[in-house]
Amino acid sequence: MLKLMRKMWPLLLLGFLVNTAYSVMWPLTTIYLHGDLHLNLVQSGIILAAYSGCNVLGGYLGGVLTDHYSARTVGVGMLLGLIGDAVIGFFWNGIIAYPIVLVIFGLLTGGMLTLITAMTAQLSHLDGRLFNLLYIFINVGLVVGTASIGVLYHNSLKPIFALLLSCYVLATILWGWRAGSFERQSAGQTPRAASSSGATVPDVRGKLLRGSLVIVLLSLAFMWITYAQWMSNVSVYIQNEGLGIKLYSYLWVYNGILLIVVQALMAKVSRSKVLPWQILGGLVAIGGSFLLLTSTSGVGVLFAAMTLLTVGEAVYVPGVPALINLYTVGNEGRYQGLVNAFSSLGKALGPVIGGMVIAQFTSFSLLFLICAVVNGVVAAIFLVGVVPALKMK
């Protein structure tokens, strides 16, 4: 593992920097739109939907561009665009400017995250543990980003955009300097070859059936529709309970630390044979987190629910791209672009749907119950529609 880290550190550090910037923005957005710009939850949800819709488009375009052009050129171009966006956000972040900055941020961040995942997919044929290693670094970025909110945000977004600007400048220098070595590695490697650690990555023959692929991708969209409630409406729920914004920040710091621990343990074992069950377990755990929130409230319940959510996320989120990568050889950018696009689609619809449920029924408990049922139904469809098809291969 240490040998792999030494070899892959620029790609891992790029993932850390991009996700640090991402993790500063998204927990703050609903709070800023609702609390500072005084928009209601439906209006905030529509802006978040536009942001995430651009994230969907950026994710798909990033994958297509990575397949057809130099990853170095594509990455540096998008990072320069993010630098410009952060500069604009530093000076202009009012009710008109902030949504514009946000959707550009969504478009370019979606492209960058797809590029990072696509490069990982290409290189993971050398060692299947690379996905887990990448998610460890991404979640270190999550911890740093969410922890920074409580320190930097005091009714002004200037410190937030200054942090984003720092991350993007460092990422641009790093990727411009080291991207060429990863392009050579991905071009020269043999799919499903033996890894540098001596472990053999399975040679999976055939492709994931189209129906199974659709179910897997839709499971991503529906899971993120529910997960997005934690990223948006749960912050309002916590404030309504009189628990304060610092608790919300602490919950996401806890989320990031626990993700790192769980994924570090998972990175030590081969997961290819149990990927379908890993995905199922993740969906059940995420659904359980919402079921727990329907029962009672309080700090202890929130941390218990976050524990279930985090464990589910830790096994489900890296499991889906790994499963798709295992059964699809070639065009990694396109397939991983679809993974990011469907994820972003769920994140786009989630705040809008959640805001509409709360506006219509004025009940957070009903929203949480719906989320639990959705994850249960998705898990059942995955069990019936995907697992048997994988066993036949």
N, C-alpha and C positions, 0 to 999 in steps of 0.2 A: 504493500500500500504506500509506504514512504517513497519507494522507487517511482511509483506511478505519479505521486504528487510532485516529485522533483521534475519529472518529465513534462507534466501537464500544467505546471503552475501558472503560466500566463493566461491560459483559457479559464482556469478556475478563478484567478484573480479578476479577470474581466467579468465573469458571472457575479462575483462578489460586489464589484463596483456598480454595475448596472442595477442589481437588485437592491443595493443600499439606497440608491436614488429612488427607485420604484417604491420601496417600502417606507420612505419618508412621505411620499405624496399620497398614496391611496388611503391610509387610515385618517389622514387629515382632511381629505376632500369634503366628505359629507359634513364634518364638524364645521369647516370653514363656510361651505355653501349655506348650511342651515343656521349656524350660530352667528357668523359674522356678516354674511351677505343677506341673511334673513329670508332665504327661500324656503318654501315648505318642502316636505319630503318627496312629493310627486315631482315638483320642479327640479329638486336636486337629483332625483332618480333619472329624469330625462337627460340632464347634463351628463350624469355618469353613464347613461346608455350611449350617448353620442361619443363620449370618451372611449368606452369599451368597444363600440362599433368600429371606431378608427383603429383600436387595438387589434380587432379581428382582421381588418384589412391589412394592417401593417404586418401581422403575423404571417398571413398567407403570402403577401408580396415579398417579405423577407426570405421565406423559404424558396420561392421561385427564383429570386435574384441570386441566392446562395448557390443554387444548382447550376445556374447559367453564367455567372460572373465570378470574378475574384472575390473571395470572402474578405480579403484585406480591404479592397476598394469599397465594397458594399458596407462593411462595418465602419470604416473611417468616415464615409459619407454620412451615414446615419448619426454617428456620434457628433460630427460637426453640426448637424441639424439640431441635435439635442442641446449642444452648447448655446447655439443661437436662441433656442426656445427658453432656456434658463435665464439668459441675459434679459430677454423681453419680460419674463415673469418677475424678475428682480425689480424692474422699474414700474411695470404696469400689471396689477393683479386685482382690478376692480370687477364689478359685476359683468362687464362686457369682455374685458381683456382676459380674465382668469379662465372662463370656459374655452376661449380660443387657444390659450396656452395649453390647457389641459388636453384638448383633442389632438393637438400636434404632438404633445408628450406621449399620448396613447398610441398614435400611429408609429412613431419612431421607436418607442420602447418595445412595442409588439414585434417590430422587425428585428431589433437587436436580440431579444430573448429567443426568437426563432433561429437566428444565426448561431447563437451559442448552443442551442439544443441540437441543431442540424450538424454542427461540427462535432459535437459529442457523439451523435448517432453514427457518424462516419468513423470516428476513432474508436468507438466502443466495440467494434469488431476485433480490435486488438486486445481489449480487456473489458468484459461486460460489467465490471464494477464501476466504470467511469461515470455512469449515470448517478449512482449513489454519491460518489465523491463530489460531483458537480452540485448536487442538491445540498450537501453539507455546506459548501462554500456559499451557495445562494442563501441558505438560511442563516449563516453568520451575517450576511448582508441584511437579512430581515431583522435580526436582533439589533444590529448597529443602527439601522434606519429607524425602526420604531422607538428605540430607546432615545434617539436624538430628538424626537418630537417634543417630549417633555422638557428637554433642556433648551431647545432652540426656539420653540413657538411661544411667543408672548404677544399675541394680537398683531403680529407682523410676519409676513411671509418672506421678508428679505433674508433672514438667516437660513431659511429652508432652501431658497433658490441658490444661496451662496454655497451650501453643501452640495446641491445637485451639480452646480458648475464645477466644483472641485473634483467630484467623482468623474464627470464626463471628460474633463481635461486629462486626468490621469489615465482614463480608459483609452482615450484617443492616442496618447503617446505610447501606451503599452501595445495596443493592437497594431498600430502603424509599424512598430518595431519588431514584433514577434509573430505576426499572423502568417508570414511566409513559411515558417517552419511547420505549422499545422497544415497548411495547404499541401506541402510536400508529403507529409505523413499520410494524409487522407487519400492522396492520389496514388501513393505507392503501396498501400496496404492491400492484402487479400481478404475479402469478406470471410467472416467466420474462421479466421486463422487462429492459431494457438496464441495465447496471450503471453506477454513478457514475463508473467509470474509463473508460467508453466501450466496454467489452467486452460482448458480448451473451451472455447465458446461454441455452443451447440450449432450444428449445421442443420438448420430447419429447411426442409424441402417444401416447395409450394408456397402459396401466398395465403394470407388471411382472406377468407371468403368475404365478398363484398357486403353481404348481410351482416356478418359478424363485425366487420370494420365499422359499419354504420352504427351498430349498437354500441360499440366501444366509444366511438366519437360522441354519440348522443348522451351516453352516460357521463361523459366529461361535461357537456353543456348543462345537464340537469343538476349534476353535483355542484357545479360552480354557481348555478342559480341560487341554490340553498346556502352554499358557503359565503356568497356575497352578502348575505344578511349579517354575518359577523363583521364584514368589512364596511358595512354602511349602517343598517338600521339598529344593530345591537349597540352601537355607540349612543344613539338617541335613547334606547331602552335603559342603558346604564345611567344616563343623565336624568331620565324620568324617575329612576329609582333613588335619586339623590346620592349616587355613589361617586360621581366626579370623573373628570376626563383622565386624571392620572391613573386611575384603576384600569381604564381601557388601554392605556399605553403599557402598563405593567402586564396586562394579560397577553399582549402581543410579544413582549420581551420573553415572557414565560413560554409562549408558543415557539418562538425561535430557538430558545435554549433546548427545549424538549425535542424539537425536530432534529437538532444536531445530534443529540444523544441517541435517539432511535435510529437515525439513518447511519450513524457511525457503526452501530451494532449490525445493521443490515448489510453494510458494505463488506463485512467480513465473510459473508456466506454467499454461495451461488443461489440465485433466486429464479432461474429460468423455468424450472419445473413447477414452481408453485405460484407463478405470476397471476394466473386466474384467481386462485384462492386469496392471494394477497390483495387483489383489487376488490374482491367480494368483501373481505374483512374490513377494508378501508371504508367502503360504502356503509356497512352496518355500524361501524364506530361513529362515523360522521352523523348518521341518522340518530344514533343514541345520544349524541351531544345535544341535539335539538329537543329530543324527548325529555331529557333531564331538565331543560329550561322551562318546560311547560308545567313542571310539578311545583316548583317553589322558586324564590329569588334569594339573593344574598351573595356575599363575596365568595363563600365556600362553594356554593352551587356553580357560580360562574367559573371558578378555577377547575372544578370537577368536569364541567361541560367542556371547557377549553382543553382539558387533558384528553378527553375522548376525541374531540375534533382534531387535535394535533396528532395523536396516534393514527387516526384514520387518514389524515392528510399525508403523514410520513410514509405510509405503505401504499396508498392509492396513487398519489400524484406522480411519483417516479415510476410506478408500476405500469401505467398506461403507455407512455412513450417507449418504455423498454419492451413491452409486449408487442407493440406495433413494429418497432425496429427489428425484433426477433423474427417476425414473419414477413418482412418486406425488405428486400435487398435492392439498393439503388434508389435514386431520387429521394435521399434522406431529407433534403430541404423541403420537398413538396409534402411528404408525409408528416414531418415534424411541424411544418407550417399549418397543416390541418389540425394537429393536436393543439397548437397554440390558438388557432382561429376558433375552434369550438370551445376551448376554455374561455377565451375572451368573450365569445357570444353569451355564454352563461353569466359571466361577470357583468355584461351589458344589461341583460334582461333582469338579473336578480334585484338590483335596487329599485327598478321601476315596478316590478311585480310586488316586491315587499312593501313599497310605499303605497301602492294601490290597495293592498289587503288591509294595511293599518288605517288608511284614510276611510275605507268602506266600513270596516268592522271595529275600528279603534281597539284592537286586541293584539298585543304582541304574542300572547299565548297561542292564539289561533294560527298566527304566522309560523311559530315554531313547530306546532303540530303538523301543519301542512308540509314543512320542510322534512320532518322525520318520516312522514308517509312517502314523500317523493323518493327519498333515498332508499327506503325499503322496497318500493316498486321497481326502481331501477336495478337494485341488487337481484331481485327475482328474475327480471327479464334477462340480465346478464347470465345468471345461472342456467337458464333454459336455452337462451339463444346463442351463447358464445362458448361456454365450457364444453358442451358435447362436441362442437365443431373442432375445437382444439385437440380433444382427445383422439379424434379420427386421424390426425396428421402424424 
